[in-house]
């Protein structure tokens, strides 16, 4: 099924229907969230081949499907420590009580192999974008995302990410994608390391201030159509006078169209900020990666393209 949402997955949202256009509306209460979405636990099961038990390997399994293959999530090693989804909510709730965060959406993907909770920080950030009628105040809202994984292939990830409200694009806040994420391996002392991650997250708010300074400079920097074309070509690694594939050429055309007519373009076309947002809109809503859903595109593969777009924009300022 599209987006990685299967018949055994569930999602909830508060106020506005999210990008996947699915889910149950809820009021933001964490106990309701756990009841509607995270109403099962994951357990470790030994792996048997005939009469032989494979040493040091375990299957992660949903306990609401004890005798059904739908319960299988992944294979992990002996040191793997489970963070139950309900525990993820409880950990997040502790941060929310300190920072007045608001739960926005949560859910599972790929039959429960991955899960997440997204919350909004109580901060209002605005860019003053020069406009024909004066200045347009472009609102940026910071969100906190925690992602859990039961396959054994990914860490728990805590991310602070800003979102441009007018187009719902996620923006890369740091030149180093890994600096934007706090990764926690599923091993011993898990809860303590989650607390440490949230403490680090509070320190990352200073990065948000620098991000706003940089993007305000993007908004104030006017560019021509030719400069926008050059920007997109550099972001997409097009060599000067070099041959490009049909696919890459189509992507360049799409980027230029998003720059001219995409969400929020009426306020930002003609600025470096508008060109940068064309790339973020492309990644979040159009960038196709085989086997990846939108959440993964925004926070894994697509993050590299956003990092590249940010680097090239800063380079154009210098």
N, C-alpha and C positions, 0 to 999 in steps of 0.2 A: 504494500500500500504506500501511497505517496507520503513524503515527509518522514518515513520510518514509523508511522503510527499503525499499529496492528489492532486486531479485535480484542486483544488482552491489555491494551494500553488505555490510560485515562488521563485527562487533563482538566484543569480548572483555570478560570481567569476571573479577574476582578474588573468591573466596569466595562472595559472595551474588549471585544472579540479579538484575539491575537492573530498573528500571521497565518497560523495553520487553519483558521476558520472553524475550529472544532473545540469542544470542551463544555464544561458545566460552569455557569457563573456562580461565584461564591463571594461572600462578604469580606474575605481576607482573614478569617479566623483560622488559626493554625490547627486547632482540633478538628474543624470541619475539613480542612485540607487533608489531614491524615486519614480521616474516615472515608473521604471520597476517592482519594488517589493512592495513598500509601497505606492501604489496609491489609497488608500482608508482610511477612518477614522473608528474608533470604537465608537459607541454611547451607552448610557445607556437607556434601555427601562423598563417601569414598567411591573411587572408580574401580569397578570390577570387570575383568575380562575372563569370562568363564569362572573358574574357581580362584583366580589370582587377583589380588588387590594391588593396584598400581601404587607403589610407595611414593609419598611426597606430592601426590596429585589429588585434587578434589574437584567435584563439580559444584558450582553455585546453582541453587535451585529455589524457585518460588514455592513457599509452603502452601499456597492456595491451589497448586496443581501438583499434589504429592505423587500421583501415579500417571501423570500425563507429560508427554514430551514438551508441551507448552511451558512447563515449569523450568526447563533447562536454560541457563543463562550463559555459562562459560566454564572454563577449566582454569584453576588457579593452583599455586604452589602451597607448600606447608606453612609458610609465613604470612599468608594472606589473612588480613583481618577485615571482617565485614563491618561496614557502616550501614546500618539499616536506614531506609528512607525516613522512617519516623524519627530516628536519631539526628538525621540531617536537618529536619525541620526544627527539632528541639535546639540544636546548636545555632541555627539561624535565628531562632526566636530569642535566644540570649543576646545576640548582637542587635536584633531589632529593638529589644527593650532598652538598650543603651543608646541607640542611634535614631530611634523613632522611624525605622524603616517600615515600609508598607508592602505586604505580600501582593504581587501583581498576577503571577501565573506560575503554575507548576505542573509537572507531568512526567510521563515515562515514554520511552521510545523502544522500538525493536523488541516488544514483548516484555519490557522491564529490564533489558540489558543496560540501559542508561536511564537516568532520571535527573531532574533539575528543579530548582526553586529560584524564582526571580523576584527581587524586591527593589523598590524605588527609594532612593535617598531623599530626605526632605530638604532639598536644595534647589534654588532657582538660579540658573546661569543663562545669560543672554549675550549674544554677539550683536553689535551694532553694525549692520550691513548697509553700506551706502545704497540708496534707492532713488529713483527719479522723483519721488515725492518726499525725500528727506532720508530717513534711516528706518530700516526694518529691523525689529528686534527678533532675532532668530533664537528660539529657546532650545537649550541643551539640558537634558535631564540625566543625571547619573544613576545608574542601576548597579546592583550587586547580584551576581549570578553564581550559584554553587551547583556543580554538576557531579553526579555520582556515577560509578560504573561497576558492573558486576562480572565483566568478561575476563578480567585479569590483564587486559591489554592497555588500560588507561588509568591515570591517577584521578583522585578527587581534585577538582579544580575550583578555586574561588577567584572570581574576576570582577574588577570594577570597570564598568564600561559606560561611556556616555552615549546618549541617543539623541539624534536631531528630531525634535517633535514633529515638525512640519511634514517629514517624509518617513519617519520611523526607521531611519538608517542607524545602524550601530557604527560608532566611530572608534578608530584605534587611538588610544590615549597615549601610547608610548612608542618610541622608535623601536624598542626591543619588544617583540611580541611576548617573549617569555616574562618580561617585566610586568606585562599587563595581567598575567596569570600567576596565581600562587598554587603550586602543585603539591598534593599530599599523597604519599604512597600508602597503599593499604597494608600497613604492617603494624607492629606493636606500638603502644602509646598513641593511638590514633586520635582520641579525643583531645589529648594535650596538644597535639600538633594542629588540630583544627582551631583551638583557642589561640594558638600562636599565629595562625594564618589570619584570623580576624583582627588581631592586634596589628599585624603588618598592613592589613587592609586600611586601617584607620590612618596609618602613616602615608598611604598612597593618595590620600586626598590632596596632598601638596602637589602631586603630579597633575591632578585635575586643574589646579590653578595655572600651571605652566601650559597645559593643553589649551586653556582658554586664552592665554596670552598669544600662543602660536596661531590659533585659529582666528583670533581677532585680526592678526596681521594678514592672514589669508583673505579675510573679508575686505580689508582695506586695499588689497593689491589688485589693481585692474589688469586684465589681460585681453588681448585681441583674440579673434577667432583662430588666427594662425598660431598664436602662443598656446591656446587651448589644445589645438591639434598636436603641437610639438610635445606638450605635457603628456597627453594620452599615449603618444608613441613611446615616450621614454618610460612611462609606467609599465607599458606592455613589452618593453625590451625590443623595440623596433630599431634596427640599425639604420643610420642615415644612408639613404639611397640603396638600402638592402631589400631583398625580396621578402615578401611576407605571405603567409599561407592565406587561403580563402577564409578559414575560420578566424584567424587573427584580424584580418581586414574587416570581417563582419562585426567583430567585437569592437573595433575602433569606431565603426559607423554607429553602433549602439551607444557607445560612450558619448559620442558627440551629440546624438539625439537626446540622451538623458541630460546632458549639459544644457541643451537648448530648451527642452520641453518636459524634463522629468519632474518629480515631486519637489516643490519648492524652488524650481528653476526661475520662476517669475521674480523671485527676490534676490537671486544670486548669480544669474548669468552675467558674464562680463567680469567676474572676479575669480581669483584663485580658489576661493572657498567654494564657488559653484563647481569648478572643475574637480576639486577633491571629492565633493559630495556625489558627483556623477559616478566616480569609482566606487564609493561605498554603496550607492544604490545598486550598481551593477553586481557587486559581490553579494549583497543581501537578498536580491530579488531576481537576478537573472543568471548568475554565474553557475554553470552546470558542472558538477563533479560526480562522476560515476560512483554510486554507492553512498553518497553523502546527502543527508537531509539539511534543511536550512540552518538548524542550530549548529551543525558541524561546519557548514560552509562559513558561517559568520565567525566562528571561534577557533577554527583549525586552519584548513586550507586557505580560505578566503582572507584570513588575517595577514598572511604574507603579502597579498596584493594591497591591502590597506596600509601595511607598513611601507611598502614601496611607494604608494601614492603620497604618504606623509613625508617621506624622505625627499622625493622629487619636489614637492611643494616647498619645503624648507630651502632646498637648493635654489629654487627660482627666486626666493626672497633675497638671497645673498648677492 
